[in-house]
Amino acid sequence: MELISIEGIVVSTLKYGENSKILNILTRDKGIIGVISKGCLREKSKLRVASGLYTYAVFYVNYKKDGKLSTLTGADVVDYFINIRSNLEKLGYLGYLVDLAKNVYKQYSDVGVYDTLISAIMKIENGFNPKVITNILEIKYLDYLGVGLNLDGCVECGVTNIATISLKKGGYVCARHLTGERVYEPGILKMFKAYYYVDIDKISELKLKEKLVDEIDEFLGTYYKEYTGLYLKSKSFMNL
């Protein structure tokens, strides 16, 4: 056992005994770890706030390897996401984002999964459109799930003069290779690529037409259902 400090976000909690919890924390450096937070349900416990669901903090942990439960000794809370918690719609998005990240990480343990999640949550906390931010994260996560969209050119021939994006083919297609796909407006097609390549941390404003946002969201929702194998209950709690 060693005492470590580690950045992470609480992704699930389970009551343990009368006054304690078991926390699952998605961390930046060690993936998902299980931690006992002893006595955190007591009103005056110093661990009370840090042991709440979706708390983002630097946790101080007596760490045990090989998947054994570690013990939480303290924490410095980075953000409790007050703005998100005060809005039911945004809270629904937060629950979905965390659930999605947790499941993606189980399939592909890369630090990028964690970093993208935290960046997305911080943008929503700071007032950015939660649907747009969620869709940006969803597009980026597709690569980790092994079903990334081909957005560099036609999936069939590689030409960059594309006509639409295909659910069945998993990316852009040119006019010559259309096979009955829905044809989207050029502005919508450009945004798929913009979503994929944008650095979430550097987003300073989002001024997108509602129709464009909804079209992309609908496409991604269908694509996730058909090709990722993820069926997350948290998706149904999003107020779309």
Residue frames relative to the residue before (quaternion, step in Angstrom):
aa qw qx qy qz dx dy dz
M 1.0000 0.0000 0.0000 0.0000 0.00 0.00 0.00
E 0.0073 -0.7959 0.6053 -0.0135 3.57 -1.01 0.84
L 0.4277 -0.6807 0.5292 0.2715 3.56 -1.12 0.67
I 0.0273 0.8060 -0.5878 0.0648 3.57 -0.66 1.12
S 0.2528 -0.6914 0.6384 0.2246 3.53 -1.35 0.26
I 0.0453 0.8221 -0.5588 0.0996 3.55 -0.80 0.99
E 0.3987 -0.7126 0.5316 0.2253 3.55 -0.96 0.94
G 0.2493 0.7790 -0.5510 0.1656 3.56 -1.01 0.81
I 0.3184 -0.7118 0.5883 0.2143 3.52 -1.39 -0.03
V 0.4501 -0.6875 0.5008 0.2720 3.57 -0.92 0.92
V 0.1459 -0.8324 0.5324 0.0488 3.58 -0.55 1.17
S 0.7913 -0.0357 -0.0200 0.6101 3.60 1.23 -0.21
T 0.1339 -0.7834 0.6028 0.0707 3.55 -1.22 0.54
L 0.0711 -0.7743 0.6279 0.0328 3.54 -1.24 0.55
K 0.4509 -0.6878 0.4926 0.2844 3.56 -0.80 1.00
Y 0.0788 -0.7909 0.6068 -0.0018 3.55 -0.99 0.92
G 0.8121 -0.0012 -0.0460 0.5816 3.56 -0.39 1.21
E 0.7630 -0.3786 0.2689 0.4496 3.57 -1.22 -0.45
N 0.8499 0.1755 -0.0278 0.4961 3.57 0.86 -0.91
S 0.6685 0.5104 -0.2886 0.4574 3.59 1.21 0.07
K 0.2222 -0.7478 0.6067 0.1525 3.54 -1.38 0.17
I 0.2735 -0.6654 0.6505 0.2435 3.48 -1.36 0.32
L 0.1528 -0.7995 0.5792 0.0445 3.55 -0.73 1.11
N 0.1841 -0.7066 0.6648 0.1574 3.51 -1.18 0.66
I 0.0809 -0.8157 0.5724 -0.0210 3.55 -0.57 1.19
L 0.2645 -0.7189 0.6205 0.1681 3.55 -0.87 1.01
T 0.0980 -0.8293 0.5502 0.0049 3.55 -0.45 1.24
R 0.5927 -0.5894 0.4160 0.3581 3.53 -1.22 0.43
D 0.8093 0.3371 -0.1382 0.4608 3.58 0.93 -0.87
K 0.8012 0.2702 -0.1286 0.5182 3.61 1.12 -0.52
G 0.5720 -0.6143 0.3872 0.3815 3.58 1.16 0.41
I 0.7235 -0.3712 0.3070 0.4945 3.57 -1.07 -0.71
I 0.0287 -0.8029 0.5952 -0.0167 3.57 -0.71 1.10
G 0.3583 -0.7123 0.5647 0.2131 3.53 -1.19 0.66
V 0.0303 -0.8162 0.5743 -0.0555 3.54 -0.82 1.06
I 0.2988 -0.7152 0.5997 0.1988 3.57 -1.04 0.80
S 0.1276 -0.7640 0.6294 0.0627 3.56 -0.87 1.02
K 0.1939 -0.8422 0.4967 0.0794 3.55 0.05 1.34
G 0.8616 0.1178 -0.1105 0.4811 3.54 -0.92 1.00
C 0.3969 0.7675 -0.4485 0.2287 3.59 1.23 0.14
L 0.6307 0.5425 -0.3403 0.4384 3.60 1.20 -0.33
R 0.5031 0.6177 -0.4391 0.4155 3.56 1.25 -0.07
E 0.6074 -0.6232 0.3600 0.3363 3.56 -0.94 0.94
K 0.7731 0.3550 -0.1844 0.4921 3.60 0.92 -0.82
S 0.3838 0.7429 -0.4787 0.2675 3.61 1.22 0.20
K 0.4570 -0.6839 0.5026 0.2661 3.57 -0.99 0.86
L 0.6706 0.4943 -0.2895 0.4714 3.56 1.27 -0.29
R 0.4003 0.7698 -0.4426 0.2265 3.59 1.28 -0.17
V 0.7239 0.4275 -0.2543 0.4781 3.59 0.68 -1.07
A 0.6732 0.5191 -0.2987 0.4337 3.58 0.90 -0.92
S 0.6962 0.4808 -0.2672 0.4612 3.58 1.17 -0.51
G 0.4798 0.6777 -0.4310 0.3531 3.56 1.27 0.19
L 0.6102 -0.5591 0.4193 0.3732 3.55 -1.16 0.61
Y 0.8437 0.1601 -0.1852 0.4778 3.56 -1.04 0.97
T 0.3932 0.7009 -0.5033 0.3177 3.59 1.18 0.34
Y 0.2085 -0.7611 0.6086 0.0831 3.55 -0.91 1.04
A 0.1928 0.8082 -0.5160 0.2083 3.57 -0.45 1.18
V 0.4042 -0.5812 0.6096 0.3566 3.46 -1.45 -0.09
F 0.1642 -0.8200 0.5464 0.0458 3.56 -0.46 1.24
Y 0.2429 -0.7355 0.6152 0.1471 3.55 -1.12 0.80
V 0.0037 0.8485 -0.5144 0.1241 3.51 -0.39 1.31
N 0.3242 -0.6495 0.6441 0.2412 3.50 -1.18 0.72
Y 0.1596 -0.8737 0.4587 0.0274 3.51 0.06 1.41
K 0.1246 -0.7627 0.6322 0.0555 3.53 -1.02 0.96
K 0.3950 -0.7321 0.5102 0.2186 3.56 -0.91 0.92
D 0.7709 0.4082 -0.2672 0.4094 3.55 -1.41 -0.12
G 0.6959 -0.5302 0.2769 0.3974 3.56 1.02 0.80
K 0.4709 0.6696 -0.4523 0.3538 3.59 1.23 0.12
L 0.5902 -0.5925 0.4132 0.3604 3.57 -1.16 0.59
S 0.2570 -0.7385 0.6075 0.1397 3.53 -0.95 0.98
T 0.3910 -0.7122 0.5319 0.2385 3.57 -1.30 0.04
L 0.3504 -0.7357 0.5443 0.1992 3.56 -0.85 1.00
T 0.1400 -0.8087 0.5680 0.0621 3.58 -0.84 0.99
G 0.7912 -0.1300 0.1026 0.5887 3.59 1.18 -0.44
A 0.0736 -0.7975 0.5968 0.0485 3.56 -1.30 0.10
D 0.2199 -0.7097 0.6487 0.1646 3.51 -1.29 0.53
V 0.3008 -0.7850 0.5166 0.1624 3.56 -0.34 1.27
V 0.3005 -0.7473 0.5706 0.1600 3.55 -0.83 1.05
D 0.7789 -0.1631 0.1410 0.5890 3.57 0.89 -0.93
Y 0.2481 -0.7626 0.5841 0.1253 3.55 -1.03 0.89
F 0.3669 -0.7744 0.4444 0.2612 3.58 1.36 0.04
I 0.0016 0.8511 -0.5224 0.0516 3.53 0.81 1.13
N 0.6612 0.5165 -0.3210 0.4394 3.59 0.90 -0.87
I 0.6551 0.4954 -0.3125 0.4773 3.57 0.98 -0.79
R 0.6811 0.5108 -0.2952 0.4336 3.57 0.87 -0.93
S 0.6745 0.4920 -0.2977 0.4630 3.58 1.16 -0.49
N 0.7131 0.3675 -0.2324 0.5499 3.59 1.29 0.01
L 0.4171 -0.7518 0.4520 0.2377 3.59 -0.46 1.22
E 0.6339 0.5303 -0.3421 0.4471 3.59 1.00 -0.75
K 0.6867 0.4706 -0.2828 0.4765 3.58 0.86 -0.96
L 0.6187 0.5428 -0.3425 0.4530 3.58 1.07 -0.71
G 0.6128 0.5433 -0.3368 0.4647 3.57 1.11 -0.68
Y 0.6494 0.5020 -0.3064 0.4822 3.55 1.01 -0.83
L 0.6279 0.5382 -0.3366 0.4502 3.59 0.97 -0.82
G 0.6579 0.5158 -0.3093 0.4533 3.57 0.90 -0.92
Y 0.6660 0.4988 -0.2963 0.4690 3.56 0.98 -0.85
L 0.6496 0.5262 -0.3205 0.4454 3.60 0.88 -0.91
V 0.6734 0.4865 -0.2940 0.4727 3.57 0.91 -0.92
D 0.6495 0.5176 -0.3098 0.4629 3.57 0.95 -0.88
L 0.6555 0.5100 -0.3034 0.4670 3.56 0.97 -0.89
A 0.6643 0.5090 -0.3049 0.4546 3.59 0.87 -0.96
K 0.6342 0.5407 -0.3228 0.4486 3.56 0.98 -0.86
N 0.7072 0.4570 -0.2596 0.4729 3.58 0.93 -0.90
V 0.6216 0.5209 -0.3420 0.4747 3.58 1.06 -0.69
Y 0.6533 0.5292 -0.3217 0.4354 3.58 0.91 -0.89
K 0.6184 0.5502 -0.3469 0.4409 3.58 1.05 -0.68
Q 0.7063 0.4349 -0.2567 0.4960 3.58 1.15 -0.59
Y 0.8002 0.0491 0.0051 0.5977 3.58 1.10 -0.66
S 0.1692 -0.8370 0.5170 0.0600 3.56 -0.10 1.33
D 0.2532 0.7581 -0.5478 0.2470 3.53 0.17 1.34
V 0.5583 -0.6309 0.4229 0.3337 3.59 -0.98 0.83
G 0.5635 0.6201 -0.3780 0.3939 3.58 1.17 -0.51
V 0.5730 0.5793 -0.3781 0.4394 3.58 1.13 -0.58
Y 0.6825 0.4805 -0.2687 0.4806 3.56 0.93 -0.95
D 0.6836 0.5021 -0.3007 0.4361 3.59 0.76 -1.01
T 0.6574 0.5055 -0.3111 0.4641 3.59 0.96 -0.84
L 0.6230 0.5439 -0.3331 0.4529 3.58 1.02 -0.79
I 0.6937 0.4757 -0.2890 0.4571 3.58 0.74 -1.03
S 0.6352 0.5274 -0.3299 0.4577 3.60 0.96 -0.83
A 0.6659 0.5063 -0.3009 0.4579 3.58 0.94 -0.90
I 0.6643 0.5017 -0.3125 0.4575 3.59 0.88 -0.89
M 0.6526 0.5214 -0.3214 0.4460 3.58 0.92 -0.85
K 0.6397 0.5159 -0.3343 0.4614 3.61 1.01 -0.72
I 0.6512 0.4922 -0.3199 0.4809 3.59 0.97 -0.79
E 0.6260 0.5353 -0.3313 0.4603 3.58 1.00 -0.79
N 0.7243 0.4295 -0.2318 0.4870 3.58 1.09 -0.73
G 0.6991 -0.5517 0.2438 0.3839 3.56 1.22 0.48
F 0.4834 0.6651 -0.4481 0.3510 3.60 1.21 0.12
N 0.6713 -0.5246 0.3541 0.3856 3.55 -1.21 0.65
P 0.3685 -0.7739 0.4625 0.2267 3.63 -0.43 1.14
K 0.6177 0.5435 -0.3584 0.4411 3.59 1.08 -0.60
V 0.6583 0.5012 -0.3096 0.4686 3.59 0.92 -0.87
I 0.6718 0.4949 -0.3021 0.4609 3.58 0.84 -0.96
T 0.6422 0.5213 -0.3206 0.4615 3.57 0.99 -0.80
N 0.6656 0.4997 -0.3035 0.4639 3.59 0.95 -0.85
I 0.6065 0.5417 -0.3524 0.4633 3.58 1.06 -0.69
L 0.6628 0.4904 -0.2980 0.4810 3.56 0.92 -0.91
E 0.6405 0.5397 -0.3309 0.4347 3.60 0.92 -0.86
I 0.6555 0.5037 -0.3161 0.4654 3.58 0.92 -0.88
K 0.6717 0.4957 -0.3039 0.4591 3.59 0.92 -0.86
Y 0.6681 0.5185 -0.3006 0.4410 3.60 1.00 -0.77
L 0.5272 0.6508 -0.4154 0.3549 3.61 1.13 -0.46
D 0.6064 0.5551 -0.3565 0.4439 3.60 1.06 -0.68
Y 0.6615 0.5048 -0.3074 0.4617 3.59 0.95 -0.85
L 0.6932 0.4675 -0.2655 0.4801 3.57 1.13 -0.65
G 0.5258 -0.6808 0.3804 0.3397 3.56 1.30 0.02
V 0.6854 0.4307 -0.2809 0.5156 3.57 1.25 0.27
G 0.1396 0.8339 -0.5194 0.1236 3.57 1.01 0.80
L 0.4908 -0.6537 0.4959 0.2931 3.54 -1.16 0.67
N 0.3674 -0.6908 0.5755 0.2379 3.57 -1.10 0.75
L 0.0341 0.8391 -0.5352 0.0907 3.57 -0.29 1.29
D 0.5370 0.6323 -0.4004 0.3892 3.59 1.20 0.38
G 0.7771 -0.1580 0.1157 0.5981 3.57 1.29 -0.24
C 0.7416 -0.3789 0.2887 0.4722 3.55 -1.27 -0.06
V 0.4755 -0.6922 0.4647 0.2805 3.57 -0.84 0.97
E 0.6803 0.5034 -0.2804 0.4529 3.58 1.18 -0.52
C 0.8473 0.1120 -0.0173 0.5189 3.59 0.84 -0.93
G 0.5197 -0.6945 0.3789 0.3225 3.58 1.26 -0.15
V 0.4717 0.6717 -0.4635 0.3340 3.62 1.19 -0.11
T 0.4339 -0.7351 0.4700 0.2247 3.56 -1.07 0.77
N 0.5668 0.5575 -0.3916 0.4632 3.60 1.26 -0.07
I 0.0134 0.8648 -0.4987 0.0562 3.54 0.32 1.30
A 0.3862 -0.7393 0.5176 0.1908 3.55 -1.24 0.58
T 0.7935 -0.1091 0.0966 0.5909 3.59 1.06 -0.68
I 0.3999 -0.6540 0.5595 0.3151 3.55 -1.32 -0.25
S 0.2583 -0.8113 0.5175 0.0855 3.54 -0.85 1.03
L 0.4298 -0.6826 0.5332 0.2550 3.56 -0.87 0.98
K 0.6938 0.5055 -0.2713 0.4354 3.54 0.84 -1.03
K 0.7646 0.3714 -0.1941 0.4897 3.59 0.93 -0.89
G 0.4357 -0.7546 0.4163 0.2597 3.58 1.26 -0.12
G 0.8180 0.1174 -0.1147 0.5514 3.55 0.92 0.84
Y 0.7609 -0.3671 0.2800 0.4560 3.52 -1.35 -0.24
V 0.0497 -0.7592 0.6461 0.0603 3.55 -1.23 0.58
C 0.4267 -0.6868 0.5286 0.2586 3.55 -1.16 0.65
A 0.7124 -0.4601 0.3140 0.4268 3.56 -1.30 0.24
R 0.6485 0.5455 -0.3171 0.4258 3.59 1.03 -0.76
H 0.7687 0.3428 -0.1848 0.5074 3.58 1.15 -0.54
L 0.3124 0.7314 -0.5308 0.2930 3.57 1.15 0.57
T 0.0136 -0.7954 0.6059 -0.0095 3.57 -0.98 0.88
G 0.7934 -0.3126 0.1443 0.5020 3.55 0.83 1.04
E 0.4110 0.7199 -0.4728 0.2989 3.59 1.23 0.18
R 0.5590 -0.5587 0.4855 0.3737 3.53 -1.26 0.42
V 0.2790 -0.7608 0.5636 0.1605 3.58 -0.91 0.90
Y 0.2212 -0.7955 0.5573 0.0879 3.55 -0.63 1.20
E 0.6155 -0.5403 0.4253 0.3851 3.55 -1.27 0.43
P 0.6281 -0.5685 0.3757 0.3757 3.62 -1.08 0.68
G 0.6398 0.5445 -0.3314 0.4295 3.59 0.99 -0.80
I 0.6426 0.5095 -0.3127 0.4792 3.57 1.06 -0.75
L 0.6481 0.5306 -0.3171 0.4449 3.57 0.94 -0.88
K 0.6473 0.5241 -0.3191 0.4522 3.58 0.97 -0.83
M 0.6679 0.5333 -0.3085 0.4175 3.57 1.00 -0.80
F 0.5450 0.5888 -0.4162 0.4279 3.61 1.09 -0.45
K 0.6895 0.4651 -0.2721 0.4840 3.55 0.89 -0.96
A 0.6349 0.5303 -0.3294 0.4553 3.58 1.01 -0.79
Y 0.6241 0.5369 -0.3283 0.4631 3.59 1.00 -0.82
Y 0.6865 0.5094 -0.2912 0.4294 3.54 0.87 -0.97
Y 0.7822 0.3813 -0.1869 0.4559 3.58 0.82 -0.96
V 0.5342 0.6511 -0.4171 0.3417 3.61 1.13 -0.36
D 0.3648 -0.6680 0.6042 0.2360 3.54 -1.20 0.69
I 0.4167 -0.7445 0.4579 0.2497 3.59 -0.37 1.22
D 0.6388 0.5537 -0.3303 0.4199 3.58 0.96 -0.82
K 0.7269 0.4478 -0.2375 0.4633 3.59 1.11 -0.66
I 0.4371 0.6812 -0.4760 0.3439 3.60 1.23 0.09
S 0.1148 -0.8187 0.5615 0.0358 3.59 -0.72 1.07
E 0.7928 -0.0423 -0.0036 0.6080 3.58 1.21 -0.37
L 0.1522 -0.7648 0.6200 0.0861 3.54 -1.26 0.55
K 0.0971 0.7774 -0.6129 0.1034 3.55 -0.50 1.21
L 0.2042 0.7856 -0.5415 0.2188 3.53 0.13 1.35
K 0.5245 -0.6286 0.4707 0.3289 3.55 -1.07 0.72
E 0.5828 -0.6197 0.4041 0.3362 3.54 -1.01 0.88
K 0.6283 0.5451 -0.3382 0.4401 3.59 0.99 -0.80
L 0.6445 0.5184 -0.3139 0.4661 3.57 0.96 -0.86
V 0.6564 0.5156 -0.3057 0.4581 3.57 0.89 -0.96
D 0.6929 0.4891 -0.2808 0.4492 3.58 0.88 -0.95
E 0.6251 0.5405 -0.3390 0.4497 3.59 1.04 -0.76
I 0.6689 0.4862 -0.2989 0.4762 3.59 0.92 -0.88
D 0.6439 0.5298 -0.3146 0.4535 3.56 0.96 -0.88
E 0.6517 0.5135 -0.3118 0.4630 3.58 0.96 -0.85
F 0.6419 0.5240 -0.3163 0.4619 3.59 0.94 -0.89
L 0.7030 0.4705 -0.2764 0.4562 3.57 0.80 -1.00
G 0.6107 0.5526 -0.3510 0.4455 3.58 1.04 -0.72
T 0.6752 0.4809 -0.2812 0.4834 3.57 0.97 -0.90
Y 0.6504 0.5298 -0.3150 0.4439 3.57 0.94 -0.89
Y 0.6457 0.5165 -0.3148 0.4661 3.59 0.97 -0.85
K 0.6602 0.5170 -0.3112 0.4472 3.58 0.93 -0.89
E 0.7523 0.4377 -0.2199 0.4405 3.57 0.89 -0.93
Y 0.8439 0.2708 -0.0894 0.4545 3.58 0.98 -0.77
T 0.6807 0.5157 -0.3180 0.4119 3.63 1.11 -0.32
G 0.3724 -0.7339 0.4905 0.2864 3.58 1.11 -0.55
L 0.5682 0.5787 -0.3869 0.4388 3.58 1.27 0.19
Y 0.0046 -0.7790 0.6262 -0.0308 3.55 -0.83 1.04
L 0.0133 -0.8597 0.5064 -0.0659 3.52 0.15 1.36
K 0.4443 -0.7032 0.4929 0.2551 3.56 -0.74 1.09
S 0.5892 0.6041 -0.3604 0.3975 3.56 1.10 -0.68
K 0.5557 0.6159 -0.3887 0.4011 3.59 1.17 -0.51
S 0.6722 0.5167 -0.2968 0.4394 3.58 1.02 -0.79
F 0.6515 0.5159 -0.3174 0.4568 3.59 1.22 -0.33
M 0.5113 0.6246 -0.4306 0.4038 3.57 1.27 -0.04
N 0.3490 -0.7515 0.5255 0.1931 3.56 -0.78 1.03
L 0.0670 0.8324 -0.5413 0.0977 3.55 0.27 1.32
